[in-house]
């Protein structure tokens, strides 16, 4: 048989049979019994880890481990470093003795989710079942599960979250909760509390900001250990996560962007190549502005997120926000019960070292909205602060504020890239979309 023949067995021990004979003398209790080959054990272990990862719902977070963490965190102040180190040690100890509840509380960008994911991945390596879910996503899934055509029915999902051996609830208190949402969360938390089921919780809120019934369960020291991951709050408040992109955007890197697409026409490929190189060069030297224009699903947001991810690798402060969300948050500060000050939030967005405005033009074009956006863009124009903008149309769009168009179109500060590319989604044609879309629900595009 020639070297490299496709019929050669992969395993020289069992010749791919998966089992080997048991070399024991006649009369031994194991005489005649076959034993699993080492290659079968390896395949079985790999399959088990893959099954655990699918169950965990961690997705891209399966890459996070304790090895990726600095034991004192990334904040420069000593109190935050001391707080994070205690959280780090508590997380390590929990992997050795995973009982009770572990709560990580602190400002956005202080490593709470990373700690929770690192614990989850370590527990899975021990063969334990872990279910990881972001609280706003959990509530969305529960609402959708009422649909008779839903892939996973409400009762099945609710029971899985309540009873899973190890549960991670990430970002508790990330948004205002309705009475229904509060009730569902309490039922889950109370169920696990009364049965003392291992649970990990992360929250940007101080505990006194949480619903009282939920807070009493989480803060019960007979079961729960509370750890701070940092001191103070970022200037933009808990609505935005400086230096902590949402999970979906973390996967949008230059390496994962498909810059060469053989099915594209020449002009399409040229525009895609130009935009890719423009974004890559901007990430290396982020001076001036980068404006990415094109149809939905052409890859604008991917390139903008890739720039943000490169800057974050260098520990730069980056704020990535879709324009409709930004305007909604600014409006919400006028509510009587708002915990955010409008002036503080507005000033933070204007002055953050690196700003990405995603989906400009998707917002409602009220005079107030136009003024606010122009004030932000104009401040960064006059102060020569870096800015990345994505938009679905070019600057000649009649619905775009003429003042904004003038600032964005100034070629002394802006590099504009029109992506004349047919829309694609993760390398495939985009899913069927309705004729009209609700912009308030449309957060991120690929």
Residue pairs with C-beta under 8 A, 6 or more apart in sequence:
1 7
1 8
9 15
9 16
10 16
10 39
11 37
11 39
13 20
13 37
13 38
13 39
14 20
14 37
14 39
14 40
16 39
17 37
18 36
18 37
18 39
18 40
19 34
19 35
19 36
19 37
19 40
20 34
20 35
20 36
20 37
21 34
21 35
22 30
22 31
22 32
22 33
22 34
22 35
24 30
24 31
25 31
36 44
48 127
49 124
49 125
52 124
52 127
52 128
52 129
52 130
53 62
53 124
55 129
55 130
55 131
56 62
56 120
56 124
56 129
56 130
56 131
56 132
57 131
57 132
57 133
58 117
58 120
58 121
58 130
58 132
59 247
60 247
60 250
60 251
61 113
61 117
61 120
61 121
61 132
61 247
62 117
62 121
64 114
64 117
64 118
64 121
65 118
65 121
65 122
66 88
66 91
66 92
66 118
66 122
68 114
68 118
69 88
69 111
69 114
69 115
69 118
71 84
71 85
71 88
71 89
72 81
72 82
72 84
72 85
72 88
73 80
73 81
73 83
73 84
73 85
73 88
73 110
73 111
73 229
73 230
74 110
74 111
74 243
74 315
75 81
75 84
75 110
75 230
77 231
77 232
79 231
80 110
80 229
80 230
80 231
80 232
83 106
83 227
83 228
83 229
83 230
83 231
84 110
84 111
84 229
84 230
86 227
86 228
87 104
87 106
87 111
87 115
87 227
87 228
87 229
88 115
90 102
90 225
90 227
91 102
91 104
91 115
91 118
91 119
94 102
94 119
94 200
95 119
95 122
95 123
95 126
98 119
98 123
98 128
98 166
98 198
99 196
99 198
100 196
100 198
100 223
100 224
100 225
101 198
101 199
101 200
101 201
101 218
101 223
101 224
101 225
102 119
102 199
102 200
102 201
102 224
102 225
102 227
103 200
103 201
103 202
103 203
103 218
103 224
103 225
103 226
103 227
104 112
104 115
104 116
104 200
104 201
104 202
104 203
104 227
104 228
104 229
105 112
105 202
105 203
105 204
105 205
105 206
105 207
105 226
105 227
105 228
105 229
106 112
106 204
106 228
106 229
106 230
106 231
107 204
107 229
107 230
107 232
107 233
107 234
107 238
108 204
108 234
108 238
108 240
108 241
108 242
108 244
109 234
109 241
109 242
109 243
109 244
110 229
110 230
111 229
111 230
112 170
112 202
112 203
112 204
112 229
113 170
113 171
113 202
113 244
115 202
115 229
116 132
116 168
116 170
116 200
116 202
117 132
117 168
119 168
119 200
120 130
120 132
120 166
120 168
120 200
123 130
123 166
124 130
128 165
128 166
129 164
129 165
129 166
130 164
130 165
130 166
130 167
130 168
131 160
131 161
131 164
131 166
131 167
131 168
132 168
132 170
133 141
133 161
133 167
133 168
133 169
133 170
134 170
134 171
134 174
134 247
135 169
135 170
135 171
135 172
135 173
135 174
135 185
136 171
136 174
136 175
138 161
138 169
139 177
139 181
139 184
139 185
141 152
141 157
142 154
142 157
142 158
142 184
144 150
145 152
145 153
145 154
145 156
145 157
145 158
146 154
158 184
158 187
158 188
161 167
161 188
162 187
162 188
162 191
162 192
163 191
163 197
164 197
165 197
165 198
166 198
166 199
166 200
167 192
167 197
167 198
167 199
167 200
168 199
168 200
168 201
168 202
169 188
169 189
169 199
169 200
169 201
169 202
170 202
171 202
171 203
171 204
172 185
172 201
172 202
172 203
172 205
172 210
172 214
173 203
173 204
173 205
173 209
173 210
174 203
174 204
174 238
177 185
177 211
182 211
182 214
185 211
185 214
186 211
186 213
186 214
186 217
189 199
189 214
189 217
189 218
190 213
190 217
191 197
192 199
193 217
193 220
193 223
196 223
201 218
203 210
204 238
205 238
207 215
207 218
207 219
207 226
208 215
209 339
210 218
217 224
218 224
218 226
219 226
234 240
234 242
234 348
235 344
235 347
235 348
236 242
236 319
236 345
236 348
236 349
236 352
237 339
237 340
237 344
237 345
237 348
239 329
239 340
239 345
240 319
240 321
240 329
242 317
242 318
242 319
242 352
243 312
243 315
243 316
243 317
243 318
245 305
245 308
245 309
245 312
245 318
245 320
246 444
248 444
249 301
249 305
249 308
249 309
249 320
249 444
250 305
250 309
252 301
252 302
252 303
252 305
252 306
252 309
252 446
253 305
253 306
253 309
253 310
254 276
254 279
254 280
254 283
254 306
254 310
256 302
257 276
257 299
257 302
257 303
257 306
258 299
258 424
258 427
259 272
259 273
259 276
260 269
260 273
261 268
261 269
261 272
261 421
261 424
264 272
264 421
264 422
267 420
268 420
268 421
268 422
271 294
271 417
271 418
271 419
271 420
271 421
272 299
272 419
272 421
274 417
275 292
275 294
275 299
275 300
275 303
275 417
275 418
275 419
276 303
278 290
278 415
278 417
279 290
279 292
279 303
279 304
279 306
279 307
279 417
280 306
282 290
282 307
282 388
282 415
283 306
283 307
283 310
283 311
284 310
286 307
286 311
286 354
286 386
287 386
288 384
288 386
288 413
288 414
288 415
289 386
289 387
289 388
289 389
289 408
289 413
289 414
289 415
290 304
290 307
290 387
290 388
290 389
290 414
290 415
290 417
291 388
291 389
291 390
291 391
291 408
291 414
291 415
291 416
291 417
292 300
292 303
292 304
292 388
292 389
292 390
292 391
292 417
292 419
293 300
293 390
293 391
293 392
293 393
293 394
293 395
293 416
293 417
293 418
293 419
294 300
294 392
294 418
294 419
294 420
294 421
295 392
295 419
295 421
295 422
295 423
296 392
296 423
296 430
296 433
296 445
297 423
297 424
297 425
297 430
297 445
297 446
298 419
298 421
298 422
298 423
298 424
299 419
299 421
299 424
299 446
300 358
300 390
300 391
300 392
300 419
300 445
301 358
301 359
301 390
301 444
301 445
301 446
302 446
304 320
304 356
304 358
304 388
304 390
305 320
305 356
307 356
307 388
308 318
308 320
308 354
308 356
308 388
311 318
311 354
312 318
316 353
316 354
317 352
317 353
317 354
318 352
318 353
318 354
318 355
318 356
319 348
319 349
319 352
319 354
319 355
319 356
320 356
320 358
321 349
321 355
321 356
321 357
321 358
322 357
322 358
322 359
322 362
322 442
322 443
322 444
323 357
323 358
323 359
323 360
323 361
323 362
323 363
323 373
324 359
324 362
324 363
324 364
324 439
324 440
324 442
325 443
326 349
326 357
327 363
327 364
327 369
327 372
327 373
328 440
329 340
329 345
330 342
330 345
330 346
330 372
332 338
332 340
333 340
333 341
333 342
333 345
334 342
346 372
346 375
346 376
349 355
349 376
350 375
350 376
350 379
350 380
351 379
351 383
351 385
353 385
353 386
354 386
354 388
355 376
355 380
355 385
355 386
355 387
355 388
356 387
356 388
356 389
356 390
357 376
357 377
357 387
357 388
357 389
357 390
358 390
358 444
358 445
359 390
359 391
359 392
359 439
359 442
359 445
360 373
360 389
360 390
360 391
360 400
360 404
361 391
361 392
361 393
361 397
361 399
361 400
362 392
362 439
362 442
363 369
363 373
363 439
364 439
365 399
365 401
370 401
370 403
370 404
373 401
373 404
374 401
374 403
374 404
374 407
377 387
377 404
377 407
377 408
378 403
378 407
379 385
380 386
380 387
381 407
381 410
381 413
384 413
389 408
391 397
391 400
393 400
394 418
395 405
395 408
395 409
395 416
396 405
397 405
408 414
408 416
409 416
423 429
423 430
424 430
424 446
425 431
425 446
426 446
